[in-house]
């Protein structure tokens, strides 16, 4: 094996680790999110929060969830085996990257209608596919498109089964290195939402994410994001304006990973918003995950997630009030191809400099 090929394989592996370590959408639950943080994956944004409601009279956050998708920061496991991984890298453009994360979960929910009084419990089945496709314009600048869908099926609240939440967005990412262990990512996203029949909403989402590696197995992050909601794209905050603030920590030990995040959301809505009621919320997530089979299925995780939600400031309005507790369990399937363009450009630069010295 030639030294150049050895370097190329090492760079490719480092790219996988870096893209999962740093990256963002979706989500976006922001976006989410999110909740889908350097360079190459629009998926890994810590905030993937959506804050909106299905009905003007009785909004229900469980229809258009105010929860967080997982961050996947520090999760470099893929479905591809190592030999296949290099074959894919050879065939696909080096500037292109994609991520696909699909969650299938069941959960207990203590206050499915988010009401201040007489909370109703329910069992909920959810399917959440989240796909991001991106392209590096420059080593630290990329554009991307993201699609995700949330389908909840409620056992005891059939009214909520009518809705399927969908999001289609595009954005631009700029990475800024602040040191050996700290990275900042600037993100701007425009998103169209389909929440219910006859209800159309759009968001503009500028955001900043700071990620710091305390140790190889301990990663902290902070994200702030502004959600400007309107009926159509690029109208600005004609319906509402919602700042999000998220802090989080990812810990890994062996095959286990523990993710803890907390998000403060302030929703400032005017009379044109759906619903036209302002409120505040704190959403916390505590997730424990591990691969289903480390050798055979490294990209399939099994996890449990606890999610307490506190709502206030809506003066008891149904759908925006009270305390809700969600307990998830499920499977997450991850497939990813990072962009190796930044690392290859760095390697080419080193080779050119070495040639000049000889």
GUGUNU-116488 format. One record per residue (C-alpha): chain; x, y, z; residue in three letters. Coordinates in steps of 0.02 Angstrom, whole numbers. Layout:
# GUGUNU-116488
<rec ch="A" c1="X" c2="Y" c3="Z" aa="Ala"/>
...
# end
This chain:
# GUGUNU-116488
<rec ch="A" c1="0" c2="0" c3="0" aa="Unk"/>
<rec ch="A" c1="76" c2="167" c3="-53" aa="Unk"/>
<rec ch="A" c1="100" c2="306" c3="76" aa="Unk"/>
<rec ch="A" c1="-20" c2="417" c3="-22" aa="Unk"/>
<rec ch="A" c1="-158" c2="285" c3="-16" aa="Unk"/>
<rec ch="A" c1="-128" c2="261" c3="169" aa="Unk"/>
<rec ch="A" c1="-146" c2="448" c3="195" aa="Unk"/>
<rec ch="A" c1="-303" c2="452" c3="90" aa="Unk"/>
<rec ch="A" c1="-386" c2="314" c3="192" aa="Unk"/>
<rec ch="A" c1="-336" c2="398" c3="355" aa="Unk"/>
<rec ch="A" c1="-406" c2="563" c3="294" aa="Unk"/>
<rec ch="A" c1="-568" c2="477" c3="241" aa="Unk"/>
<rec ch="A" c1="-589" c2="400" c3="413" aa="Unk"/>
<rec ch="A" c1="-552" c2="566" c3="498" aa="Unk"/>
<rec ch="A" c1="-683" c2="646" c3="387" aa="Unk"/>
<rec ch="A" c1="-814" c2="523" c3="448" aa="Unk"/>
<rec ch="A" c1="-768" c2="561" c3="627" aa="Unk"/>
<rec ch="A" c1="-764" c2="748" c3="601" aa="Unk"/>
<rec ch="A" c1="-929" c2="756" c3="507" aa="Unk"/>
<rec ch="A" c1="-1020" c2="658" c3="641" aa="Unk"/>
<rec ch="A" c1="-929" c2="754" c3="777" aa="Unk"/>
<rec ch="A" c1="-971" c2="927" c3="717" aa="Unk"/>
<rec ch="A" c1="-1108" c2="942" c3="582" aa="Unk"/>
<rec ch="A" c1="-1316" c2="1000" c3="586" aa="Unk"/>
<rec ch="A" c1="-1558" c2="1023" c3="512" aa="Unk"/>
<rec ch="A" c1="-1623" c2="963" c3="513" aa="Unk"/>
<rec ch="A" c1="-1660" c2="979" c3="652" aa="Unk"/>
<rec ch="A" c1="-1688" c2="1058" c3="616" aa="Unk"/>
<rec ch="A" c1="-1824" c2="1055" c3="771" aa="Unk"/>
<rec ch="A" c1="-1793" c2="1200" c3="726" aa="Unk"/>
<rec ch="A" c1="-1809" c2="1112" c3="692" aa="Unk"/>
<rec ch="A" c1="-1797" c2="1075" c3="683" aa="Unk"/>
<rec ch="A" c1="-1697" c2="1027" c3="747" aa="Unk"/>
<rec ch="A" c1="-1676" c2="983" c3="735" aa="Unk"/>
<rec ch="A" c1="-1655" c2="950" c3="852" aa="Unk"/>
<rec ch="A" c1="-1572" c2="844" c3="665" aa="Unk"/>
<rec ch="A" c1="-1072" c2="1012" c3="711" aa="Unk"/>
<rec ch="A" c1="-938" c2="1057" c3="592" aa="Unk"/>
<rec ch="A" c1="-932" c2="1051" c3="408" aa="Unk"/>
<rec ch="A" c1="-1019" c2="915" c3="321" aa="Unk"/>
<rec ch="A" c1="-1187" c2="868" c3="388" aa="Unk"/>
<rec ch="A" c1="-1337" c2="980" c3="396" aa="Unk"/>
<rec ch="A" c1="-1416" c2="843" c3="498" aa="Unk"/>
<rec ch="A" c1="-1326" c2="872" c3="660" aa="Unk"/>
<rec ch="A" c1="-1394" c2="1036" c3="719" aa="Unk"/>
<rec ch="A" c1="-1429" c2="1017" c3="905" aa="Unk"/>
<rec ch="A" c1="-1589" c2="1115" c3="889" aa="Unk"/>
<rec ch="A" c1="-1722" c2="1032" c3="786" aa="Unk"/>
<rec ch="A" c1="-1873" c2="1108" c3="866" aa="Unk"/>
<rec ch="A" c1="-2037" c2="1156" c3="786" aa="Unk"/>
<rec ch="A" c1="-2154" c2="1264" c3="881" aa="Unk"/>
<rec ch="A" c1="-2325" c2="1280" c3="801" aa="Unk"/>
<rec ch="A" c1="-2501" c2="1213" c3="815" aa="Unk"/>
<rec ch="A" c1="-2626" c2="1116" c3="714" aa="Unk"/>
<rec ch="A" c1="-2788" c2="1206" c3="751" aa="Unk"/>
<rec ch="A" c1="-2819" c2="1391" c3="790" aa="Unk"/>
<rec ch="A" c1="-2950" c2="1346" c3="921" aa="Unk"/>
<rec ch="A" c1="-2870" c2="1195" c3="1003" aa="Unk"/>
<rec ch="A" c1="-2687" c2="1182" c3="955" aa="Unk"/>
<rec ch="A" c1="-2603" c2="1018" c3="999" aa="Unk"/>
<rec ch="A" c1="-2412" c2="1014" c3="1007" aa="Unk"/>
<rec ch="A" c1="-2417" c2="825" c3="991" aa="Unk"/>
<rec ch="A" c1="-2478" c2="846" c3="813" aa="Unk"/>
<rec ch="A" c1="-2339" c2="966" c3="769" aa="Unk"/>
<rec ch="A" c1="-2215" c2="911" c3="901" aa="Unk"/>
<rec ch="A" c1="-2117" c2="1027" c3="1013" aa="Unk"/>
<rec ch="A" c1="-1987" c2="894" c3="1049" aa="Unk"/>
<rec ch="A" c1="-1807" c2="875" c3="993" aa="Unk"/>
<rec ch="A" c1="-1732" c2="755" c3="869" aa="Unk"/>
<rec ch="A" c1="-1569" c2="681" c3="927" aa="Unk"/>
<rec ch="A" c1="-1406" c2="772" c3="890" aa="Unk"/>
<rec ch="A" c1="-1298" c2="622" c3="838" aa="Unk"/>
<rec ch="A" c1="-1146" c2="724" c3="886" aa="Unk"/>
<rec ch="A" c1="-999" c2="607" c3="912" aa="Unk"/>
<rec ch="A" c1="-1089" c2="462" c3="828" aa="Unk"/>
<rec ch="A" c1="-974" c2="405" c3="687" aa="Unk"/>
<rec ch="A" c1="-1052" c2="233" c3="666" aa="Unk"/>
<rec ch="A" c1="-1119" c2="194" c3="493" aa="Unk"/>
<rec ch="A" c1="-1208" c2="52" c3="407" aa="Unk"/>
<rec ch="A" c1="-1066" c2="42" c3="281" aa="Unk"/>
<rec ch="A" c1="-927" c2="-81" c3="316" aa="Unk"/>
<rec ch="A" c1="-750" c2="-12" c3="296" aa="Unk"/>
<rec ch="A" c1="-714" c2="-88" c3="122" aa="Unk"/>
<rec ch="A" c1="-884" c2="-34" c3="56" aa="Unk"/>
<rec ch="A" c1="-858" c2="138" c3="133" aa="Unk"/>
<rec ch="A" c1="-705" c2="169" c3="25" aa="Unk"/>
<rec ch="A" c1="-791" c2="103" c3="-131" aa="Unk"/>
<rec ch="A" c1="-934" c2="227" c3="-103" aa="Unk"/>
<rec ch="A" c1="-809" c2="368" c3="-77" aa="Unk"/>
<rec ch="A" c1="-725" c2="324" c3="-242" aa="Unk"/>
<rec ch="A" c1="-888" c2="325" c3="-341" aa="Unk"/>
<rec ch="A" c1="-973" c2="480" c3="-269" aa="Unk"/>
<rec ch="A" c1="-912" c2="660" c3="-288" aa="Unk"/>
<rec ch="A" c1="-789" c2="708" c3="-151" aa="Unk"/>
<rec ch="A" c1="-881" c2="873" c3="-121" aa="Unk"/>
<rec ch="A" c1="-1050" c2="790" c3="-95" aa="Unk"/>
<rec ch="A" c1="-1115" c2="730" c3="73" aa="Unk"/>
<rec ch="A" c1="-1277" c2="652" c3="132" aa="Unk"/>
<rec ch="A" c1="-1352" c2="588" c3="293" aa="Unk"/>
<rec ch="A" c1="-1507" c2="484" c3="320" aa="Unk"/>
<rec ch="A" c1="-1573" c2="455" c3="496" aa="Unk"/>
<rec ch="A" c1="-1736" c2="362" c3="524" aa="Unk"/>
<rec ch="A" c1="-1813" c2="338" c3="695" aa="Unk"/>
<rec ch="A" c1="-1954" c2="217" c3="735" aa="Unk"/>
<rec ch="A" c1="-2016" c2="242" c3="912" aa="Unk"/>
<rec ch="A" c1="-2154" c2="208" c3="1034" aa="Unk"/>
<rec ch="A" c1="-2186" c2="324" c3="1180" aa="Unk"/>
<rec ch="A" c1="-2291" c2="355" c3="1333" aa="Unk"/>
<rec ch="A" c1="-2357" c2="534" c3="1343" aa="Unk"/>
<rec ch="A" c1="-2431" c2="604" c3="1503" aa="Unk"/>
<rec ch="A" c1="-2520" c2="759" c3="1432" aa="Unk"/>
<rec ch="A" c1="-2554" c2="728" c3="1249" aa="Unk"/>
<rec ch="A" c1="-2658" c2="886" c3="1224" aa="Unk"/>
<rec ch="A" c1="-2542" c2="998" c3="1327" aa="Unk"/>
<rec ch="A" c1="-2682" c2="1063" c3="1437" aa="Unk"/>
<rec ch="A" c1="-2665" c2="1150" c3="1605" aa="Unk"/>
<rec ch="A" c1="-2801" c2="1042" c3="1683" aa="Unk"/>
<rec ch="A" c1="-2860" c2="862" c3="1665" aa="Unk"/>
<rec ch="A" c1="-2710" c2="795" c3="1567" aa="Unk"/>
<rec ch="A" c1="-2745" c2="648" c3="1451" aa="Unk"/>
<rec ch="A" c1="-2620" c2="505" c3="1435" aa="Unk"/>
<rec ch="A" c1="-2588" c2="410" c3="1276" aa="Unk"/>
<rec ch="A" c1="-2477" c2="283" c3="1188" aa="Unk"/>
<rec ch="A" c1="-2400" c2="348" c3="1026" aa="Unk"/>
<rec ch="A" c1="-2310" c2="263" c3="882" aa="Unk"/>
<rec ch="A" c1="-2195" c2="375" c3="778" aa="Unk"/>
<rec ch="A" c1="-2098" c2="362" c3="614" aa="Unk"/>
<rec ch="A" c1="-1971" c2="501" c3="582" aa="Unk"/>
<rec ch="A" c1="-1861" c2="495" c3="425" aa="Unk"/>
<rec ch="A" c1="-1736" c2="638" c3="407" aa="Unk"/>
<rec ch="A" c1="-1629" c2="657" c3="249" aa="Unk"/>
<rec ch="A" c1="-1497" c2="789" c3="208" aa="Unk"/>
<rec ch="A" c1="-1402" c2="810" c3="45" aa="Unk"/>
<rec ch="A" c1="-1262" c2="938" c3="35" aa="Unk"/>
<rec ch="A" c1="-1117" c2="1002" c3="-69" aa="Unk"/>
<rec ch="A" c1="-957" c2="1090" c3="-19" aa="Unk"/>
<rec ch="A" c1="-930" c2="1251" c3="-117" aa="Unk"/>
<rec ch="A" c1="-770" c2="1283" c3="-20" aa="Unk"/>
<rec ch="A" c1="-680" c2="1184" c3="115" aa="Unk"/>
<rec ch="A" c1="-778" c2="1272" c3="253" aa="Unk"/>
<rec ch="A" c1="-934" c2="1325" c3="157" aa="Unk"/>
<rec ch="A" c1="-1074" c2="1211" c3="100" aa="Unk"/>
<rec ch="A" c1="-1253" c2="1215" c3="39" aa="Unk"/>
<rec ch="A" c1="-1383" c2="1083" c3="81" aa="Unk"/>
<rec ch="A" c1="-1563" c2="1026" c3="63" aa="Unk"/>
<rec ch="A" c1="-1659" c2="936" c3="200" aa="Unk"/>
<rec ch="A" c1="-1822" c2="840" c3="208" aa="Unk"/>
<rec ch="A" c1="-1903" c2="760" c3="358" aa="Unk"/>
<rec ch="A" c1="-2073" c2="691" c3="401" aa="Unk"/>
<rec ch="A" c1="-2158" c2="653" c3="567" aa="Unk"/>
<rec ch="A" c1="-2304" c2="534" c3="574" aa="Unk"/>
<rec ch="A" c1="-2382" c2="499" c3="744" aa="Unk"/>
<rec ch="A" c1="-2517" c2="369" c3="774" aa="Unk"/>
<rec ch="A" c1="-2611" c2="392" c3="938" aa="Unk"/>
<rec ch="A" c1="-2697" c2="249" c3="1026" aa="Unk"/>
<rec ch="A" c1="-2831" c2="344" c3="1123" aa="Unk"/>
<rec ch="A" c1="-2838" c2="512" c3="1031" aa="Unk"/>
<rec ch="A" c1="-2889" c2="471" c3="851" aa="Unk"/>
<rec ch="A" c1="-2919" c2="655" c3="810" aa="Unk"/>
<rec ch="A" c1="-2731" c2="682" c3="812" aa="Unk"/>
<rec ch="A" c1="-2700" c2="545" c3="683" aa="Unk"/>
<rec ch="A" c1="-2761" c2="654" c3="540" aa="Unk"/>
<rec ch="A" c1="-2601" c2="755" c3="524" aa="Unk"/>
<rec ch="A" c1="-2434" c2="713" c3="444" aa="Unk"/>
<rec ch="A" c1="-2298" c2="842" c3="474" aa="Unk"/>
<rec ch="A" c1="-2176" c2="875" c3="330" aa="Unk"/>
<rec ch="A" c1="-2032" c2="996" c3="308" aa="Unk"/>
<rec ch="A" c1="-1928" c2="1039" c3="154" aa="Unk"/>
<rec ch="A" c1="-1785" c2="1162" c3="173" aa="Unk"/>
<rec ch="A" c1="-1624" c2="1226" c3="99" aa="Unk"/>
<rec ch="A" c1="-1480" c2="1315" c3="182" aa="Unk"/>
<rec ch="A" c1="-1299" c2="1369" c3="186" aa="Unk"/>
<rec ch="A" c1="-1168" c2="1325" c3="318" aa="Unk"/>
<rec ch="A" c1="-1006" c2="1413" c3="362" aa="Unk"/>
<rec ch="A" c1="-882" c2="1335" c3="483" aa="Unk"/>
<rec ch="A" c1="-760" c2="1436" c3="586" aa="Unk"/>
<rec ch="A" c1="-622" c2="1352" c3="686" aa="Unk"/>
<rec ch="A" c1="-596" c2="1437" c3="855" aa="Unk"/>
<rec ch="A" c1="-457" c2="1322" c3="914" aa="Unk"/>
<rec ch="A" c1="-405" c2="1141" c3="919" aa="Unk"/>
<rec ch="A" c1="-558" c2="1090" c3="1020" aa="Unk"/>
<rec ch="A" c1="-688" c2="1223" c3="978" aa="Unk"/>
<rec ch="A" c1="-789" c2="1250" c3="820" aa="Unk"/>
<rec ch="A" c1="-921" c2="1378" c3="772" aa="Unk"/>
<rec ch="A" c1="-1049" c2="1348" c3="634" aa="Unk"/>
<rec ch="A" c1="-1155" c2="1484" c3="555" aa="Unk"/>
<rec ch="A" c1="-1314" c2="1419" c3="475" aa="Unk"/>
<rec ch="A" c1="-1454" c2="1500" c3="376" aa="Unk"/>
<rec ch="A" c1="-1604" c2="1396" c3="323" aa="Unk"/>
<rec ch="A" c1="-1765" c2="1431" c3="229" aa="Unk"/>
<rec ch="A" c1="-1903" c2="1303" c3="259" aa="Unk"/>
<rec ch="A" c1="-2078" c2="1264" c3="196" aa="Unk"/>
<rec ch="A" c1="-2193" c2="1169" c3="315" aa="Unk"/>
<rec ch="A" c1="-2345" c2="1062" c3="278" aa="Unk"/>
<rec ch="A" c1="-2438" c2="1039" c3="443" aa="Unk"/>
<rec ch="A" c1="-2620" c2="1013" c3="401" aa="Unk"/>
<rec ch="A" c1="-2742" c2="1026" c3="257" aa="Unk"/>
<rec ch="A" c1="-2757" c2="1209" c3="208" aa="Unk"/>
<rec ch="A" c1="-2622" c2="1267" c3="331" aa="Unk"/>
<rec ch="A" c1="-2458" c2="1327" c3="253" aa="Unk"/>
<rec ch="A" c1="-2315" c2="1403" c3="350" aa="Unk"/>
<rec ch="A" c1="-2136" c2="1448" c3="309" aa="Unk"/>
<rec ch="A" c1="-1983" c2="1488" c3="414" aa="Unk"/>
<rec ch="A" c1="-1820" c2="1583" c3="399" aa="Unk"/>
<rec ch="A" c1="-1695" c2="1511" c3="522" aa="Unk"/>
<rec ch="A" c1="-1528" c2="1597" c3="555" aa="Unk"/>
<rec ch="A" c1="-1427" c2="1511" c3="689" aa="Unk"/>
<rec ch="A" c1="-1257" c2="1490" c3="773" aa="Unk"/>
<rec ch="A" c1="-1188" c2="1330" c3="850" aa="Unk"/>
<rec ch="A" c1="-1034" c2="1317" c3="961" aa="Unk"/>
<rec ch="A" c1="-959" c2="1145" c3="992" aa="Unk"/>
<rec ch="A" c1="-817" c2="1107" c3="1113" aa="Unk"/>
<rec ch="A" c1="-729" c2="942" c3="1143" aa="Unk"/>
<rec ch="A" c1="-683" c2="926" c3="1326" aa="Unk"/>
<rec ch="A" c1="-613" c2="751" c3="1295" aa="Unk"/>
<rec ch="A" c1="-632" c2="629" c3="1149" aa="Unk"/>
<rec ch="A" c1="-782" c2="556" c3="1241" aa="Unk"/>
<rec ch="A" c1="-860" c2="717" c3="1309" aa="Unk"/>
<rec ch="A" c1="-929" c2="849" c3="1191" aa="Unk"/>
<rec ch="A" c1="-1027" c2="1004" c3="1240" aa="Unk"/>
<rec ch="A" c1="-1125" c2="1120" c3="1127" aa="Unk"/>
<rec ch="A" c1="-1228" c2="1280" c3="1129" aa="Unk"/>
<rec ch="A" c1="-1350" c2="1333" c3="994" aa="Unk"/>
<rec ch="A" c1="-1453" c2="1490" c3="972" aa="Unk"/>
<rec ch="A" c1="-1577" c2="1503" c3="830" aa="Unk"/>
<rec ch="A" c1="-1709" c2="1626" c3="774" aa="Unk"/>
<rec ch="A" c1="-1867" c2="1559" c3="693" aa="Unk"/>
<rec ch="A" c1="-1958" c2="1690" c3="588" aa="Unk"/>
<rec ch="A" c1="-2126" c2="1620" c3="533" aa="Unk"/>
<rec ch="A" c1="-2241" c2="1678" c3="393" aa="Unk"/>
<rec ch="A" c1="-2366" c2="1604" c3="270" aa="Unk"/>
<rec ch="A" c1="-2246" c2="1604" c3="122" aa="Unk"/>
<rec ch="A" c1="-2058" c2="1596" c3="106" aa="Unk"/>
<rec ch="A" c1="-1950" c2="1752" c3="129" aa="Unk"/>
<rec ch="A" c1="-2089" c2="1858" c3="203" aa="Unk"/>
<rec ch="A" c1="-2003" c2="1877" c3="371" aa="Unk"/>
<rec ch="A" c1="-2092" c2="1863" c3="540" aa="Unk"/>
<rec ch="A" c1="-2266" c2="1910" c3="481" aa="Unk"/>
<rec ch="A" c1="-2345" c2="1780" c3="598" aa="Unk"/>
<rec ch="A" c1="-2222" c2="1750" c3="738" aa="Unk"/>
<rec ch="A" c1="-2041" c2="1761" c3="794" aa="Unk"/>
<rec ch="A" c1="-1967" c2="1626" c3="906" aa="Unk"/>
<rec ch="A" c1="-1792" c2="1625" c3="981" aa="Unk"/>
<rec ch="A" c1="-1721" c2="1456" c3="1033" aa="Unk"/>
<rec ch="A" c1="-1578" c2="1427" c3="1156" aa="Unk"/>
<rec ch="A" c1="-1505" c2="1253" c3="1177" aa="Unk"/>
<rec ch="A" c1="-1363" c2="1182" c3="1281" aa="Unk"/>
<rec ch="A" c1="-1309" c2="1001" c3="1276" aa="Unk"/>
<rec ch="A" c1="-1181" c2="871" c3="1323" aa="Unk"/>
<rec ch="A" c1="-1136" c2="706" c3="1240" aa="Unk"/>
<rec ch="A" c1="-1043" c2="573" c3="1341" aa="Unk"/>
<rec ch="A" c1="-978" c2="408" c3="1274" aa="Unk"/>
<rec ch="A" c1="-914" c2="255" c3="1364" aa="Unk"/>
<rec ch="A" c1="-877" c2="102" c3="1260" aa="Unk"/>
<rec ch="A" c1="-1027" c2="69" c3="1148" aa="Unk"/>
<rec ch="A" c1="-1143" c2="173" c3="1257" aa="Unk"/>
<rec ch="A" c1="-1182" c2="356" c3="1227" aa="Unk"/>
<rec ch="A" c1="-1279" c2="476" c3="1340" aa="Unk"/>
<rec ch="A" c1="-1350" c2="636" c3="1267" aa="Unk"/>
<rec ch="A" c1="-1424" c2="774" c3="1376" aa="Unk"/>
<rec ch="A" c1="-1500" c2="934" c3="1305" aa="Unk"/>
<rec ch="A" c1="-1606" c2="1077" c3="1367" aa="Unk"/>
<rec ch="A" c1="-1697" c2="1204" c3="1257" aa="Unk"/>
<rec ch="A" c1="-1784" c2="1366" c3="1302" aa="Unk"/>
<rec ch="A" c1="-1912" c2="1426" c3="1173" aa="Unk"/>
<rec ch="A" c1="-1999" c2="1596" c3="1177" aa="Unk"/>
<rec ch="A" c1="-2144" c2="1609" c3="1053" aa="Unk"/>
<rec ch="A" c1="-2198" c2="1787" c3="1012" aa="Unk"/>
<rec ch="A" c1="-2354" c2="1774" c3="902" aa="Unk"/>
<rec ch="A" c1="-2466" c2="1908" c3="826" aa="Unk"/>
<rec ch="A" c1="-2649" c2="1900" c3="774" aa="Unk"/>
<rec ch="A" c1="-2603" c2="1816" c3="608" aa="Unk"/>
<rec ch="A" c1="-2512" c2="1672" c3="690" aa="Unk"/>
<rec ch="A" c1="-2580" c2="1494" c3="706" aa="Unk"/>
<rec ch="A" c1="-2622" c2="1494" c3="849" aa="Unk"/>
<rec ch="A" c1="-2624" c2="1682" c3="891" aa="Unk"/>
<rec ch="A" c1="-2564" c2="1652" c3="1070" aa="Unk"/>
<rec ch="A" c1="-2388" c2="1680" c3="1136" aa="Unk"/>
<rec ch="A" c1="-2309" c2="1557" c3="1256" aa="Unk"/>
<rec ch="A" c1="-2144" c2="1490" c3="1325" aa="Unk"/>
<rec ch="A" c1="-2076" c2="1315" c3="1343" aa="Unk"/>
<rec ch="A" c1="-1927" c2="1221" c3="1412" aa="Unk"/>
<rec ch="A" c1="-1892" c2="1052" c3="1331" aa="Unk"/>
<rec ch="A" c1="-1763" c2="933" c3="1404" aa="Unk"/>
<rec ch="A" c1="-1700" c2="771" c3="1329" aa="Unk"/>
<rec ch="A" c1="-1601" c2="631" c3="1411" aa="Unk"/>
<rec ch="A" c1="-1556" c2="488" c3="1294" aa="Unk"/>
<rec ch="A" c1="-1459" c2="327" c3="1321" aa="Unk"/>
<rec ch="A" c1="-1411" c2="233" c3="1161" aa="Unk"/>
<rec ch="A" c1="-1303" c2="91" c3="1099" aa="Unk"/>
<rec ch="A" c1="-1282" c2="-8" c3="936" aa="Unk"/>
<rec ch="A" c1="-1400" c2="-153" c3="913" aa="Unk"/>
<rec ch="A" c1="-1253" c2="-256" c3="850" aa="Unk"/>
<rec ch="A" c1="-1084" c2="-172" c3="850" aa="Unk"/>
<rec ch="A" c1="-1007" c2="-288" c3="719" aa="Unk"/>
<rec ch="A" c1="-1152" c2="-330" c3="605" aa="Unk"/>
<rec ch="A" c1="-1261" c2="-173" c3="616" aa="Unk"/>
<rec ch="A" c1="-1153" c2="-28" c3="678" aa="Unk"/>
<rec ch="A" c1="-1273" c2="101" c3="605" aa="Unk"/>
<rec ch="A" c1="-1428" c2="36" c3="697" aa="Unk"/>
<rec ch="A" c1="-1449" c2="103" c3="874" aa="Unk"/>
<rec ch="A" c1="-1573" c2="54" c3="1008" aa="Unk"/>
<rec ch="A" c1="-1614" c2="193" c3="1131" aa="Unk"/>
<rec ch="A" c1="-1725" c2="258" c3="1269" aa="Unk"/>
<rec ch="A" c1="-1763" c2="444" c3="1289" aa="Unk"/>
<rec ch="A" c1="-1849" c2="541" c3="1428" aa="Unk"/>
<rec ch="A" c1="-1921" c2="710" c3="1379" aa="Unk"/>
<rec ch="A" c1="-2003" c2="826" c3="1508" aa="Unk"/>
<rec ch="A" c1="-2087" c2="982" c3="1437" aa="Unk"/>
<rec ch="A" c1="-2141" c2="1135" c3="1536" aa="Unk"/>
<rec ch="A" c1="-2261" c2="1260" c3="1454" aa="Unk"/>
<rec ch="A" c1="-2309" c2="1429" c3="1527" aa="Unk"/>
<rec ch="A" c1="-2365" c2="1603" c3="1477" aa="Unk"/>
<rec ch="A" c1="-2516" c2="1552" c3="1372" aa="Unk"/>
<rec ch="A" c1="-2643" c2="1589" c3="1512" aa="Unk"/>
<rec ch="A" c1="-2703" c2="1408" c3="1514" aa="Unk"/>
<rec ch="A" c1="-2739" c2="1397" c3="1327" aa="Unk"/>
<rec ch="A" c1="-2764" c2="1214" c3="1274" aa="Unk"/>
<rec ch="A" c1="-2618" c2="1146" c3="1174" aa="Unk"/>
<rec ch="A" c1="-2494" c2="1271" c3="1245" aa="Unk"/>
<rec ch="A" c1="-2504" c2="1244" c3="1432" aa="Unk"/>
<rec ch="A" c1="-2463" c2="1123" c3="1571" aa="Unk"/>
<rec ch="A" c1="-2327" c2="994" c3="1597" aa="Unk"/>
<rec ch="A" c1="-2299" c2="848" c3="1479" aa="Unk"/>
<rec ch="A" c1="-2184" c2="698" c3="1503" aa="Unk"/>
<rec ch="A" c1="-2136" c2="586" c3="1358" aa="Unk"/>
<rec ch="A" c1="-2042" c2="422" c3="1373" aa="Unk"/>
<rec ch="A" c1="-1976" c2="355" c3="1207" aa="Unk"/>
<rec ch="A" c1="-1899" c2="188" c3="1158" aa="Unk"/>
<rec ch="A" c1="-1853" c2="135" c3="983" aa="Unk"/>
<rec ch="A" c1="-1729" c2="105" c3="843" aa="Unk"/>
<rec ch="A" c1="-1626" c2="230" c3="744" aa="Unk"/>
<rec ch="A" c1="-1547" c2="186" c3="575" aa="Unk"/>
<rec ch="A" c1="-1406" c2="299" c3="514" aa="Unk"/>
<rec ch="A" c1="-1325" c2="301" c3="342" aa="Unk"/>
<rec ch="A" c1="-1200" c2="438" c3="297" aa="Unk"/>
<rec ch="A" c1="-1072" c2="488" c3="167" aa="Unk"/>
<rec ch="A" c1="-966" c2="639" c3="220" aa="Unk"/>
<rec ch="A" c1="-882" c2="762" c3="105" aa="Unk"/>
<rec ch="A" c1="-695" c2="726" c3="97" aa="Unk"/>
<rec ch="A" c1="-661" c2="885" c3="-3" aa="Unk"/>
<rec ch="A" c1="-593" c2="990" c3="144" aa="Unk"/>
<rec ch="A" c1="-471" c2="853" c3="196" aa="Unk"/>
<rec ch="A" c1="-418" c2="814" c3="17" aa="Unk"/>
<rec ch="A" c1="-385" c2="998" c3="-17" aa="Unk"/>
<rec ch="A" c1="-276" c2="1005" c3="138" aa="Unk"/>
<rec ch="A" c1="-182" c2="849" c3="81" aa="Unk"/>
<rec ch="A" c1="-158" c2="920" c3="-95" aa="Unk"/>
<rec ch="A" c1="-90" c2="1081" c3="-21" aa="Unk"/>
<rec ch="A" c1="36" c2="983" c3="83" aa="Unk"/>
<rec ch="A" c1="91" c2="883" c3="-70" aa="Unk"/>
<rec ch="A" c1="115" c2="1041" c3="-175" aa="Unk"/>
<rec ch="A" c1="218" c2="1121" c3="-38" aa="Unk"/>
<rec ch="A" c1="323" c2="962" c3="-22" aa="Unk"/>
<rec ch="A" c1="355" c2="960" c3="-210" aa="Unk"/>
<rec ch="A" c1="416" c2="1141" c3="-207" aa="Unk"/>
<rec ch="A" c1="545" c2="1101" c3="-74" aa="Unk"/>
<rec ch="A" c1="622" c2="961" c3="-178" aa="Unk"/>
# end
